[in-house]
């Protein structure tokens, strides 16, 4: 199913690719394979990129498809990276996907704000909060450890933390909002790097 999902992704048949990758993610032979999860992330990213390309070309875009794809890419990419960090039989870590995943997440990072704004406009405050929280979280992921210059942490970055909290409150996710508030208060002050 993994090879077929990759083939469907290559031919831009994203619905078929999603069906096949779901099967691969439930199959005992491929569930622990980082490539399964990298491919799932690539499917979401392809949906996002297709719509973003349309927007850049001045063509009609489907914002829902675009931001659903962006959202869909995040968790599988993290899972692919974490599986890729597991040592092999000889105790070596050979994560062949980390560099690619890091590049994609770095490039897509600002668009998580747009996804949050879009979801907020749709009155889907829970999803908006998740988008904003992802934006907040990406720079501190293990993928970017030691890369201080990977992201511009400016006043926008600081503001988005509060958007994550506010939209969680709007979604009536009070426990989650408290967790986010606690996280925000425990983080050190970050001076503008812009």
DRENTORLO-88984 format. One record per residue: z, x, y of N, C-alpha, C in turn; residue in one letter. Coordinates in steps of 0.001 Angstrom, whole numbers, plus 500000, padded with zeros to 6 digits. Layout:
N
ZXYZXYZXYa...
***
This chain:
194
500000500819498802500000500000500000500000500863501262x500642502036501210500700502910502383499306503391502773x498537503874501798497176504345502090496318503214502631x496467502023502049495689500868502513496102500467503924x497390500559504222497872500241505574497282501223506577x497237502500506212496658503510507106495166503262507306x494493502847506249493064502543506349492846501345507276x493661500299507118493550499112507977493853499476509432x494835500337509642495157500801510993493966501543511585x493353502396510785492186503164511234491016502289511623x490879501144510968489786500221511306490242499157512303x491435499342512872491977498461513919492251497040513422x492445496869512104492827495567511548494355495550511465x494975495262512595496429495412512695497196494377511884x496657493167511765497349492153510957497414492582509494x496291493064508974496254493553507595497162494780507447x497113495666508422497953496868508384499434496486508347x499819495477509136501227495036509154501639494471507794x500779493666507207501075493086505891501277494195504859x500380495165504868500433496240503877501615497185504104x501922497478505370503026498410505626504360497753505290x504437496443505459505661495725505067505872495879503560x504785495763502790504874495964501339505331497390501022x504753498359501720505124499762501485506593500005501832x507084499303502870508479499509503292509472498885502317x508982498053501414509850497415500419509657498005499023x508696498924498882508369499521497598509261500741497362x509863500812496193510808501900495900510159503286495989x508839503360495786508153504655495834507874505122497261x507796504186498206507411504567499573508465504249500631x509536503558500250510546503147501237511226504351501903x511381505451501187512058506634501737511081507685502254x509809507337502280508777508258502749508659508135504270x508903509208505017508796509116506473507422508635506939x506390508929506152505036508512506534504899506990506577x505631506285505715505621504818505729506063504319507094x507169504856507566507754504390508827506970504892510031x506417506097509918505555506618510992504333505719511132x503761505302510001502591504422510035502955503081510654x504126502534510310504557501263510896504681501406512417x505271502499512855505358502753514294503982502876514925x503068503548514227501701503710514738500982502372514876x501287501426513988500662500098514068501088499407515362x502384499405515638502862498817516887502304499547518092x502285500875518012501771501671519123500290501400519368x499532501179518294498094500885518426497896499544519139x498713498542518794498630497241519474498923497423520961x499944498213521265500299498507522652499156499238523353x498647500294522730497574501093523336496297500294523554x495951499434522592494740498617522750494817497775524017x495956497114524220496113496248525396496242497069526677x496907498190526600497049499046527787495692499596528210x494857499943527231493499500406527530492713499304528217x492832498073527713492165496939528366492606496817529816x493897496968530059494424496866531426493830497959532313x493758499181531799493208500290532589491726500092532879x491029499402531982489599499147532173489344497879532978x490412497222533408490262496002534195489891494788533362x490064494896532055489760493772531159490986492879531024x490761491692530481491844490749530207492812491370529199x494110491242529467495105491774528532496016490658528047x496576490875526887497571489965526339498909490702526421x499679490393527471500936491108527701501908490951526540x501938489777525932502850489555524804502516490511523657x501242490602523313500811491503522237501128492955522609x500894493292523881501128494665524332502601495046524186x503486494218524720504905494589524696505545494359523332x505047493393522567505528493254521188505177494505520382x503978495037520605503566496261519916504437497448520296x504715497573521597505575498659522069506952498564521419x507511497370521424508834497131520836508811497419519332x507742496966518675507592497131517227507526498610516830x507036499456517702506863500873517347508179501651517317x509152501224518099510348502038518346511208502292517098x511709501253516473512626501427515331511972502172514160x510722501841513786510106502609512697509930504093513031x509622504403514290509508505814514670510848506528514498x511937505873514886513259506495514722513580506704513246x513228505708512431513496505821510988512653506945510379x511383507029510781510514508100510278511095509460510631x511569509600511863512140510880512288513414511202511510x514279510205511326515537510481510611515267510842509152x514302510180508518513947510537507136513304511922507086x512513512239508108511868513551508174512857514692508362x514038514383508868515066515406509101515904515697507853x515697514919506793516451515158505556515924516418504873x516814517274504382516368518498503711515678518191502377x514706519032502027514033518893500735514902519506499631x514348519609498418515106520125497270515646521529497517x514948522291498343515350523672498621516232523777499868x516601522625500428517485522628501588516790522845502923x515459522817502923514704523030504165514346521692504804x514350521682506118513915520498506861512514520778507382x511583519948506964510192520092507405509707518737507900x510088518425509123509736517129509699508361517232510351x507326516854509595505968517007510110505584515909511105x506467514934511318506143513834512229506871513921513568x507902514731513657508766514744514846507984515016516132x507145516029516130506421516396517354505544515235517837x504839514597516922503965513475517277504780512288517786x505857511958517082506713510839517493507321511122518866x507796512337519074508386512699520371507356512547521488x506134512980521241505074512854522247504774511404522588x504731510561521567504451509136521785505595508481522550x506824508731522125507977508122522812508089508614524256x507787509877524485507824510413525847506763509715526706x505561509553526169504477508901526917504770507423527157x505378506772526186505628505326526290506922504987527021x507775505964527237509092505734527822509070504816529050x508245505085530074508292504221531268507863502781530996x507068502571529966506568501225529685507646500310529112x508753500896528645509857500048528184510481499295529359x510401499854530568510829499101531757509923497883531916x508613498104531834507655497003531986507895495920530940x508183496339529702508481495377528646509723494569528966x510722495223529549511938494526529958511674493534531072x510875493939532052510531493040533163509729491851532638x508756492122531761507956491042531173508858490059530420x509741490569529578510636489698528801511569488920529714x512052489554530760512905488878531739512136487734532408x510883487989532790510045486943533395509829485775532434x509813486076531126509642485032530110510973484351529787x512033484753530467513398484238530273513963484608528899x513384485645528285513908486171527023514824487347527376x516028487001527825516945488002528358517437488968527289x517597488482526063518047489364524978517022490473524740x515760490091524684514698491086524457514587492013525668x514713491443526875514668492266528092515759493329528029x516951492915527647518070493845527557517786494944526539x517176494572525419516845495568524398515821496569524922x514791496079525631513802496988526223514477497970527179x515337497441528053516011498305529022516934499303528319x517605498846527268518488499752526531517692500857525836x516528500517525300515675501533524672515266502578525714x514868502101526908514505503026527990515675503969528291x516855503411528329518078504158528611518360505177527501x518096504805526261518460505604525091517488506742524793x516206506519524991515194507496524561515494508930525008x515836509189526277516061510594526669517199511294525921x518113510524525345519239511148524642519063511157523121x517882510814522637517627510838521192517636512278520671x518033512476519408518020513817518812516646514499518893x515571513711518927514226514277519038514082515164520261x514839514857521317514673515546522592515832516492522907x516650516777521903517771517692522086517261519040522584x517871519527523635517477520817524182516275520768525105x515722519593525328514571519447526226515030518775527514x515684519515528352516242518953529591515150518437530530x513970519018530462512894518647531389511958517588530804x512304517023529649511413516066528985511262514772529779x512296514400530541512286513131531267512794513326532685x512264512527533590512766512502534960513869511452535006x515102511908535193516242510993535237516611510766536702x515937509806537307516099509536538732516899508257538954x516868507741540162517638506530540466517132505333539659x515850505323539309515324504242538466516028504258537115x516183505440536541516862505572535252518271504996535338x518971505304536428520334504794536612520325503269536730x519372502735537481519285501292537713519012500530536419x518158501085535570517783500399534329518990500225533410x519950501123533468521176500951532683521838499620533048x521889499347534326522538498122534788521694496893534462x520381497038534474519522495927534049519794495583532588x520006496602531755520318496363530337521589495533530220x522586495873531031523869495161530998523718493742531537x523065493604532682522919492294533332522137491326532452x521037491794531851520245490894531005520992490547529718x521846491442529223522689491097528064523647489970528449x524197490034529662525076488959530146524285487663530281x523071487748530853522232486552530995521903485939529636x521787486786528617521487486314527261522740485796526561x523866485837527270525158485417526724525576486281525534x525138487541525551525537488522524538526694489338525123x527818488674525290528929489277526017529514490498525311x529622490456523988530143491620523264529214492819523452x527916492560523367526931493628523563527000494163524992x527146493254525957527252493665527362528470494568527567x529572494240526904530775495075527017530547496463526423x529838496517525304529523497810524686528654498640525640x527660497987526257526783498693527194527548499146528439x528438498286528937529267498657530091530137499866529759x530736499837528581531572500948528141530744502233528063x529557502110527512528668503277527409528341503823528802x528020502925529731527646503350531087528801504066531783x530008503551531595531155504163532283531553505499531665x531217505710530403531575506969529733530540508070529945x529363507685530429528325508689530650528604509447531935x528329510727531930528548511499533154527544511094534230x527914511350535462526999511108536568525792512013536388x524605511446536519523382512236536389522731512298537766x522632513492538285522004513665539584520503513468539453x519876512959540503518422512797540495517749514122540183x516799514076539263516038515290538968514658515211539600x514407514120540326513093513942540956513042514670542286x
***
